[in-house]
Amino acid sequence: MPYHRIENVLRGRARELISAGHLPCGPPMHAWGGYGSDLACSVCEEPIPRQEVEYELEFREADGARIYRFHFLCHTAWAIECARAESARQTSEQ
């Protein structure tokens, strides 16, 4: 699949998860990067293999802290969609 299609799919998925409240936006309490853990990505739900980079972001939630894991491209899609949502929010407040 061409890169722009992959990006569009991942951004769409991230946008859906953010809108539904399943993914947070904003700065995490902690962030780590390292080798994959074979656990599911918070955007695409595919395992992050040990030979790939994994981003782990910890957010404080009402019921405690929660860690979200991302592939490199999924993290990028999430970050872009968070920035887009924040920009839309600021525009609507004006």
N, C-alpha and C positions, 0 to 999 in steps of 0.2 A: 504494500500500500504506500503511495507517495506520502512524503513527510507532511505536506499541508493537510492532507486528509486525516492523518493520524492526529495532528495537532487539533484540528477541528473536532474530532471525536472526543479527545481527551478534555478539551476546553468545555465542550458541551456537557460531558459527564460531570466535571468539576462544578460547573454552573448549577446543574440540577441538585447536586449534593449540598452545595452551599445554600441554595434557595430553600431546600427542604430542612435545613438545620442539621444535616448529618456531618458537615464539615465546617469548622470554624474559620473565621478570617481574623486578621490582626496579628500582632506580634506574639509568638509563643513565649512561655515561661523559660523553656530550654530548647535548644536545637542541637542535634548531633548528625554527623555524616560518617559513613563507614561502609563496610562490606554488608551485603544483603543478609537477611536473617531467614530467608525462605518463608517469611510470613507474608500475608496478603497486603497489597498496596491499598491505601484508603481511597484512591480514585478509581483505578481500573479493576481492583479486586484480584489481580493476578499475583502469584508469589514473586517476591523480589529475590532472585537467585544470589547465592553467596559470591559469585564473581562480578556482580553489578553493584553500583553505588546505591545506597539506601539513605534517605533522609528521614530522621525521626524528629518530630516536633511535639513538644509537650505543652498542652494547654490546660489551664485551670477551668473546670466546669463546676456546675452547681453541686454535683455529687463527688467532687474530688478532681484529681488530675487525670488526664487521658493522653495517651501517646497515639499519634497518627504517623503512619509510615508511607513513604512515597518513592517510586522510581524517579530518576532524574527528570524525565519528560513530564511525568505526572505532577511532580512538584512545581515545575515551571508552569504547567497549565493551571494548577491551583492558584499560584501566585498572581498570574495574569488575571484570572477571574476575580480574585479578591480585590485587586486594584481597580478593576472595572466596576465592581459592586460599590466600592467606596467612592469612586468618582461619581457614579449615578446617585448615590445617597447625598453627597455634598451638593450636587446640582439641584436635586429636588428640595433641599433645605433653603436654597437662595430665593 
